[in-house]
């Protein structure tokens, strides 16, 4: 009887382990902190494990095209997930918008950035940090803002480029640049005030940063994860971290 119970227990454990999966998810660096919280909830709900790899959208796209073993890709734009779909790399019909990012001009010091961004015209700073416009959608948005203000060419000597928005944030947060263009979600923590001074940039000055996800490797666990990200619980978490979400905004 004891032996039979032991065998049944082992078989049940083996069955549970076989049902649990480990996913590798590539995510745009601006969304890494928010994604960490979402993963914790997903793992607790399902028993699946998720390994998160953050970086620039452009680099992740290149890695996936070259066969990097990711199960899902959360980009900071529409372009790269759509290309993967068109190239037959992504799972057809899996692409969706999970967040709409917001760009801000920020300094960790008070009274540096005014509420309309006139500090850019004054130019009384040494360095301005942005993400690389060629790799990062937030960097491209920052370039559009400077171009709209007629400052892109004159500001080139002051600009320091991070590979992604996380590096741009670090340049500013460390004091290596007095101010910089960062993601609003990097500054906004639920129930906490944003330190320093910032200008929340009007949407009319840059192309909306619509962030899309796509499934790369088709699996039950992968589909479950993407489904969770679209759930009301997940959308509320995303919204609380400084992003707009289409569903909660009533756009779907």
Buried (B, 14 or more C-beta within 10 A) or exposed (E): EEEEEEEEEEEEEEEEEEEEBEBBBBBBBBBBBBBEBBBEBBBEEBEBBBEBBBBBBBBBBEBBEEEBEBBBBBBBBBBBBBBBBEEEBBBEEBBBBBBBBBBBBBBBBEEBBBEEBEBBEEEEBEBBBBBBBEBBBBBBBBBBBBBBBEBBEEBEEBBBBBBBBBBBBBBBBEEEBBBBBBBBBBBBBEEEEBBBBBBBBEEEBBEBBBBBBBBBBEBEBBBBBBEBBBBEEBBEBBBBBBBBBBBBEEEE
